[in-house]
Amino acid sequence: MAIEVYSGNFGTKELNHLLKRTLFGAKRSDINSLVGQSVTQVVDLLLKDLPLPNPPVNNYNDTGYTDANVPAGQTWVNAIYTDGNANSRRVASFKAWWVTQMLNQPISLREKMTLFWQNHFSIEADTVDDARYIYKHNNLLRSFAFGNFKTLVKQVTIDPAMLRYLNGYASTKAAPDENYSRELQELFTLGKGTDSKYTEADVKAAARLLTGYTLDGVNITSVFNASRHDVTDKQFSSFYGSKLIKGRTGTDGAKEVDDLLDMIFTQVEVSKYICRRLYRFFVYYDITADIESNIITPLAEIFRNANYEIKPVLKALFTSNHFFLPQNRSCNIKAPVDFVVGLAREFEIIFPDAADYVNVYYMSDYLRNTASNLQQNLADPPNVSGWPAYYQVPQFYELWINSDTLPKRNIFTDRFISTGYTRNGKKIVIDPIAYTSKFSKPEDPNVVVDEAIAHLYTIDVSADVRKFLKSILLSNQVNDAYWTTAWLDYKSAPTTAKTTIVQTRLQEFYKYIMNLEEYQLS
């Protein structure tokens, strides 16, 4: 069964929906640059391979600390591990750098997919406790963002951060550790569905097979140590066709990982499980029997036929009629990272120049910390399963909103439409006049209401809400000219008094827009 390709109108509303799901926020400049292109052209652009970004740098030297091994402004990702103080600063540097990649992303799915994989192949920076490994793990996920999934699983299996996180580096033939062999099947490839019938014996056999990997802290890589590897044969259950993986000796023992993955990837459930994860992340969490049959199953077939290349699956999903159905718009609650980074991007908040990397990192870290307070700490999910909002039945991302986090979200948006955040004399704040100036006719209050809602929401609002929003611009007057005159007076002579009139009304206008429920949706 083929997935029906979208053939409806592909205008700014559809672009806004697509970009908000695939980027962190949809900038109007991005939307405008794509108007007139087909859905296929836009999705192809989103899936275009790009050069990897430059690594994070030492932004953390201060009056109380200097990293003797890494000059200020230089990268630390290949430096020696010295002590916990240096490492904690490097971890903070990495997290701020990651936010910076999100803020500066081009029209590309790569950053959103990096977060998807970070959640899927979850590690905790606190547990790994080496910023170099954490960066390398993140760089691996970014490199394979929409590459070959089977190859990615192989690389994650021998990734130093994962080996440390799930104790693979300490697993020997005398004491095989089952952590990774369990999560490889339960979380990373097959899932826990009714058709995933691997056994405890399979977990134990895979654990024996995966023995022998150690860490090289100098070269920041994994090493296969044949003397630590279990060379005996490994018998698997009937779920895997009673497969017997022959033990290999010497350095050939490392090839058993390929034998294991070849066996796992013969299972159709691998393709279905990953497609469900993608669907829940990018579309909606409720996978009905109809969606399983008409969307997940054909997507999984595309996945298998493409030898587990992820790009064809993403293209089929994002160009599908299903993706653009009305019920699949504004049905997601924004994840905290999406919420804070999306705000900065959509309002085009101006950050310090890239050369001022110390303050760039400080500003990014403020956003990172805000997201953390909203229950999404980048690189430090709660456990190996990732953030509960991406998997916890039945609430899923409804978990992002509660009596603690919703007021904090409102405090964040209120702050950024008023005072913003200041550090070292540099400020990041929403400039409501600059944002509104780019509307097609900012002197018309009806246009301001229409275009603000069309951009900042992906769902329409009632006539009463529109009327109230307009009343803010008119200061409760009834004549449109009350706004038009104020705007044109400001434009002709932007004195402090005239600027304040326009600024104050717009601040109240956008504050109200961001405090409504619709702003929490994507």
N, C-alpha and C positions, 0 to 999 in steps of 0.2 A: 504493500500500500504506500503510495507516494504522499508526501505532505503538500497540501495545497499552497501554492505560492501567492503571496499577497498581490492583488490586482486592483485594490481600491485607490482612492485618492492618496497621494503621498505628498502632503503639504507640510506646513510648519507644525501643525498639531502632531502629526505622525512622526516628524523629525524630532520634536521635543521629547516624545515618549521613547523613541529609540535611543536617543542620546542620553537621556537621564538614566536609562537602564544599563547602558554600556560604558558611560563615562562617570566621573564624579561631578554631577551637575552639568547642565547644558548651557554653555555661554551663547549669548545671542549672536555674537560674531561667528561662532561655529555654525549655528543654525542658518544664518543668512548666507554663509559661504556655500551651503549645500542645497539651498532652495533651487528646485528645477532638476536636480539629479534624481535618478530612479533609486528605489530601495536597494537594488542589487549593487549599484555604483557606490552608495553610501556604506553598505555592509562590507564591500570589498576594501574600501578605504579603512574601515575600522579593523580589518583583519590583515592589513599590510604589515609585513615584517619591517622592523626598524632597528637601527643600531642601539646597542645597550647604553644606558646613561653612564656618565662618569661616577666612580664610587664615592662614598661619603668621605669627609675630610675632618681633620682635627680642628674643631670649632671651640674646644673646651678648655684650652689653656686660660688661666686667669691669675689673679694676684696670689692665690693660694696654691696653685698647682701648675706644673709644666710637665708635659709628656716628653721625657728625655729622648725617646726613640722616634718620635714623629713631630717634625716641625709644624708649626701652625699653618693651616691651609693645605697641608699635604694629607694624602690618604693613609689611614692606619690599617687597611684591610689585609696587608701582608706583613705587618710589623710583628715583632715578638710579643708574646704575652708576658707582661711584667708583674702586675699585681691587680688586686680587686678594684682599687681606686681607678686605675687607668681603664680597666675593663668596663666598669659601670658607666664611665663617661663616654666610652666608645659605643656602648649599647644605646645610650641616649642620643648620641650623634647619629647612629644608624636609624633610629626611629624617626628623628626629625628629618633626616634625608629622605626617608621613604615618603613622608607626607609631602615633601617638596616635589617628589616625582609625580605625585597625584595632582598637586596644584598646577604644575607646569605641563601636564600631559597634552600631547597633540590630540587630534581626532583619531584615537586608537583605543581598541579594547584592551590593550596589553596591561594597563595598570589595574583595571577591574578584574581581569583574569588572574593577575598576580595575587590579589586579595582572595579570590576564589580558591586558588591552589594553596595559599597560606592557611586557609581554614580547613582545606581538605587534607593536606599533609601537615597536620598541625604539630608545631613544636613550641616550647615555651622558652623564651630567652633566659628567664630566671633559672631554669633547670639546666640548660645547655651551658650557660655561664662562660661563654667565650664569644665576644662580639664578632670575631673574624669568621667563626663557623656560622653564626646567624646571618651575617651578610652573604656568605657563600650560598647558603640555603635559599635565601631570597633571590639572589642572582640566578640560581638554577631555575627557580619557578618562573622568573621573568623571561629567561631564555627560552623556556619551553611553553610559554603562556598559551599559545595555540599551535603547538607542534605535535609530536607523536607521544601519545599517552603511555604506551608500553615502554618506550625509551625513557620517558620521565620517571616511571615507576622504578625502572632499573637504576637510574641515577639517584633517586631518593633513597633506595635501599642501601646504597653504599656511600651516601652523603655523610660527611663527618658530623654534622649537627644532628641528623637523625640517629646515627650510631650512638652518639652520646646521650641523646634524649631518651631513647628506649633501650639503653644498655647493650646495644649490639656489640660495642667495642669490647665488652667484658664477657661476651658469650664464647665459651670454649667447648671442645668435645667432652671434657669432663663435667662441665656444668652449662649445658645449653640454656640460654635465656629465651623465654617464649614471648616476651613483650612484642617484638616487632613482627614475628611470624603470625601472631594473633591479629594485630592491627592491620597488617598487610592484607589479610583476607576480610576481616570484619569491617574495616573502615576505608581502606584505600582502593580495593578492587571489586569485592563481591557484595559487601554490605551484609545486613542482617535480615534480609527479606526471606519470605517463605521458600524461595527457590535457591537460597544459598545454604546448601546442606553439607558443607564441609564439617568435619568432626574434630573433637579434641585430639584424636590421634593424628589428624592432618596438621594441626597446630604444632604438635610435638615433633613430627617428622620434619616439618619446614624449619623449626628451630634448630634441629641438628644440622640441616643442610646449610643454614646461614652462619654457622660458626666459622671463626677464623679471621674476622675483620678487626683491625686495630686502628689507632689514630696516630698520625704523624703531626705533632704540634708545631713542628718547624715549617713544614711545607703546607700545612693546613689541608691535609687530605687524608683519605683512608688508605690502609695498606692491608693486603691479604697475607696472612701468616699461615702457611700450610701446616705447620706443626700444631696449630690450635684447632684445625678443622677436622670434623668427624668424617672419615673417609668411607664409612660403611654405607650400604644401600639404604634408601629411604622408601618405605612402602606407604602409598596413599590409599584413601578409601574408594568405595564404589562411586562416590560423587565425582571423583576425578578419573573414573574408568579403571580403578584399581591400578593406577600408574605406579610403576617402580622406577625411581630415579637412581641410577647407578652411582655409587660413590666414586669420586675421582681423587687421585693422589697428586701430591706436589702442587704446583701453581695452577694445574688444571682444576683444582678444587673450586676455584673462583667461578668456573663455568657452570657450576651447579645452580647458581642464581638464575642463569638463562634457562636452564632446564625447568626450574620451578615456575618462572614466569610464563614460559611456553605452555606449561600444563594449566596454569590458572587462566590464561587468556583463551583457552579453548572453550571456556564456559560462556555461554550467551549472556548470562547474568551480569558479567563484567560490563558489557556495553549498556545494558539496561540501567544498571545502578548508576553509572556515571551520567547518563542522560537524565535520570531523575534528579541527580544533584544539580546539574546545570539548569534544569527546568525550574527547580525550587529557588535557585539563586537569582535567575534572570526573569522569570515569568510570574509564578504563583506557587504557594506551598501545597495546595490541595490537588493531589493527583487522583482524579476520579478514574473509574474503570474505563470510561470513554477516552479520557486523555491517555491513559496507559496504552490503550489499543490503537488509537489514531495518531498519537504524537510520539510517545516514548518508544513504542515498538519500531516504527519506521525510522526514527532517529538512530536507534540502536543498530538497525540494519545498515544505515549509511555509515555509521562508525566502524562496524566490522568490515564492510566492503572497502573502506578506505584504509584498512590495516591499522586502525586505531589512531589515525590522524584526527586531531580535534577540530581543525579548521572547517572541514566540510559539514560537521555537525552544527557548529555555531552559525555557519552561513545558512543552512537549511532552517534553523530555528528563527533567526532574526529576519529572514525574508518570507516567513510563513504568514499565511492569512491569520492563523491562530494567534500569533504574537500581537497582532494589531486589533484583536477583538475588543470591543468596548469594555467588557468585564475584566480584561487583563491590563487595563490602564488604571493607575492610581489605586491599585489593590495591594501594593507593597508599602510597608512602613519603612522609611529610610533607616538603614543601619547608621549608628553614630558617626562612623568615619565618612559615610556618604553625606550625612547631614551637615557636618561642620566644614568639610572640604567643598562640598557642593555649594554652600552659601558663599564661601570666599570666591569661588570661580564664577558663579552666576551673577553676583553683584560686581564682579571684576575688581575686587579689592586690590589695591596697589601695595605690593610688598617691597622691602628694600631691594636695591639693585643686587644682582647675583654676585658682584664683586664684594659686597658687604656680607660675606657668607656667615659671619658670626650672628648678625641680626636676622638674616634669613632663617637660620637654624632655630634661633630663639622663637621667632614668630611661628614657625612650623611646629615647634615643640609645644607651644601654647595650644594649638589646634589638636595636637596629638593627646595632650593632657585632658582637654575638654572631652574628646571622644572616650578616653579612658574613664572619666567620671560618669559617662553615659553608658558604661558597661562594655566598651570595646577597646581594650588596650592592645594596640598593634604589636605583633610579635609575642604577645603574652596572653593567648587565650586561656580559658580556665583549665583545660586539660587536653588530652590527645584527640578528643572528639571535636575540638574547635569550640566556637561560640554556640551556646544552646539555641539561639534564635534561628540558626540555619538547619537544625535537625530535630528539635524537641517537639514531639507530637503531643497534643494537637495544636499548640499555640504558635509554634515557629516564631516569625518575627514580630508577632504581637508582644513577645517578651521584651522587646526594646522599650516599650512604653509602660510606665507604672507611676505610682504616686511620688516616687523619688526622681525619676528621670525626666518626666514631662515638664515639671517646673524648671528643672535645670536647662532643658532645651529652650524654654521661653526666656530664661535669664540670659542665655547665650545670645539669642537673636535680639533681645532688647538692648543688650550691651553693644552689639555691633552696629545697630542703627542709631546709636547715641554716642557714647564716649569711645568705643572701640578698645583696643589693647595697646598699651604703650610700653616700650622697653628701650632703654638707652636713648631716649629722645626720639625714637622712631615709633610711628603709630600705624596700625592696621585698623581700618574702620570702613563701613559702607559709606560711600558718597552718594546720597540719594539724588542730588542734582545731576551729577555726572551720569548716573544710571538712567535717569528720566530723560536727559537731553538726547539720548539716542533713540527715543521713540519717534514714530513717524510724524506725529503732530503734538508735541508735549504741551502746547498751550491749550489743547482741548481736553477737559477733564474726562470726557467719555473715552477718548483714545487712551489716556493714561490708565484708566481703570481696565479697559479691555486688554491692552498690551501687557500690562503687569500681570494680570491673571493668566493670560495665555502663555506667558513665559514661566512664571514662578509656580504655577500649578499644571497638572496634566488632567485636570477634571474641572468642569464648569461649576459655577456657584449660582446661588439663587439670585433673583432680581432684588430681593431685600438686601443681600450682602453687597451687591453692586451699588445700590442706592446709598447704603451707609458709607461705603468707601468713597464714593463721590462727595458725600457730605463732609468728609474730613478735608478734602481738597478745597471745598467751598466754605469751610469754617461755618457750616450749618446755614449758609445763605442758600437761596433758591436759584439764583441766576448764574449760569455757567461763566459769565463774564467776570465773576468774582475771582475765579482761578485764572482765567485767560489774561486778565489785566495784570494780576500779580506776577504771572510768569513773564509776560512781555515787558513789564516795567523792569523786572530783574535783568532780563536779557539786554535791554537797551542801556541800563545804567546799574551795574551790579554793586550797588553800595552795600554797606554792612546791614543797614536796616531792611533793604529790599531782599537781600540774600537770606536774612534771618526769617522773614515771612515765608518764603518759599521752602526753605530748609525745614522749618518747624512743621509745616503741614505735611511735607513728604515723609519726614521721620515718623510722624503719627500714622500716616497712611501705610507705610511698609511694616511698621511695628504690628499693626492690626493684621495685615496679610500674613505675616509670619507666625502670629499667635493662633491663627485658625487651624483647625484639624487638617485641612487640605494641604498645608505646607509640610506636614509630617509624612505625606504620601508621595510615592513615586510611581 
